[in-house]
């Protein structure tokens, strides 16, 4: 069975004639070197020659301890993943004949979701013969979007899918400028 290919080529697996050495290793001057000289330099220091960018011409390499290099890469990736914020879609369900108090209650939930940078999917469910009065459901959704115009904007007009009418409201992009 074949081994999984490594993320970086190291030492004898680098198959180019010339490499560009970079990095913060004080004993090695950055610049262009012959591959054999770079390998010899790395082995004299007790470190590995690691290919950082194979797509560039010549390939970019660093002289580092490979295991420590992999550890640092994983740590950086983990930090970057922590900083990412994925947008979620929160759903709110309404009825075409919703009471004012219930409507305001749902509006407050939607405001909280939008301030947390989440999208809000508002849907109006029609039961039985209520489907004959689609305009009433559309008016509820448009009123909902109007109440949230400071925090979010609708992605599209309300659309009917089966027995429910849907509208997605996305949060407005916050600007961090001076006032």
N, C-alpha and C positions, 0 to 999 in steps of 0.2 A: 504494500500500500504506500502511496506517495505522501510525503509530509506536506503540511500546509506551508505555502510560500511565506517567507518572512516579509514584514512591512518594509524593511530597508535591506539593501545589499551591504555586506560588510567584508572587509579584508580581501581574501582571494576570490570572492564572488563578484567583485567589481570588475567588469570587462571592458574598460576603456583604456586609452593610452595616456591621456593627460587628465588631471583633476584640478579643480580650484579648491584650495583649502581655506576654510573660514572658521571662525569660532573665537572663543575667549581663552584658548590655551596659550599661555604666555611664552612657552618654549618654541612655538611654531609660528613663523612669519606667514601671514595670509598671502596667497598668491597662487600662481599656476605651477604645478609640479608634475613630474613623471610619476606614473602609477607605482612603479617599483620603488622609487625613492620615498613616496608617501607611505607605502606599506612598511618599509624599513624604519622610517621615522616613528610610525605608530608602535611598532613592535619594540623599538628601543625605549619608548616611554612606558611600555607595559599597558598600552591602550589599544583600542580598535579603530580602524579606519571605517567610518560609516558614511554611506552615500545618502545625502539629504535630499537632493533634487537630481533625478536621473534624466529629466526631460530637457534640462539646460545644456548648452554646449560651451565649454566642457562641463561634465558632471560636477556638482558641488558636494564636497565631502567635509567631514569634521573628524578630528581625532579626539575621541571620548571613550569612556568606559561604556560599552553598549548596554549593559544591564541598567546602569544608572540613567542612561539616556532614555531607555524605554520607560523607566519609572517616572521620570520627569514628564515625558509625553503623556502618559496616562493621567498624571496629576493635572496637567494643563487642560486636557480634554474634559476631565471631571469638573474642573472649575468653570469652563466654558458652558458645559451642560447645565450647571446650577444657575447660571446667569440668564439662560434662555427662558422666556415666558411663553408658554403655548396658549393660544386663544381658544377658549372653550365656548360652546354654544349652550346657553341656558334656555330652557323652554318654559313659557308661561301659557297656560290654557285659559281661554275666556269663553263666554257664552254670548250669543247675540243680544240677549236681554239681561245684561249684567247691571247690577245695582251700582250706584255712585260710590258707596263705601268700598265695595269689593274692587271696583275699578281703580280707586285711589290706592288700595292695598297692593294691587298688582303693579301699579306705576312705581310705588316705592321700592318694590323688589327689583324691578327693571332698572331703576336708577342705581341701586347698589351694584347690580351686575355690570352695568356700563362703566361705573367708576372703577371697577376692578379690571377693566379692559376686556371684558367678555362680550361676545355677541349675544343678542337676545332673539330667540325665535318665538314670536307671538302667534298663537293659533286660536281660531274661533271654531268651536265644534257645533255642528248643526245636528239636532235630534229630530227624527220624524219629519214632520212637515215644515220645520224651520228652514229647510233647504230652499223652499220657495221664496224666502226673503233674504237672498244673498246680499242685497244692498245694505241691509241692517248690519250684517257682520262686517262688511267692508267699511262702513261708517265707524264702527267700533275700533277697527284696526287703524284707520286714518286718524281718529281722535287720539289713540294711544301714541302714534308716531308724533303727532303734534305736541303732546304733553312732554315728550322726551327730546324735542328739537335742540335743546341746549347741550345735551349729553351725547346724542347719537343721531345717525341718519339712516333711513331705510335703504337697504340694498336694491330693492325693487318694489313695485306696487304689489298689493296683496293679490295672491293667486289662489284659486280654488283647486284643491286636490281631493277628490272624493267627497267626503262629508265634512271636510274641514278647510278653512281658508287660512293661508300662512303668509307671514311677512317677517323678514329678518332685519333686525336693526343692529348696525355696527357702531362701535364707539367712535366718537370724533377724535382725531389725532390732537393730542395736547401739545401746545407750543410752549417752550420754556424760554421765552424772551423777556426782556425788561419792559415794565409798564411805565 
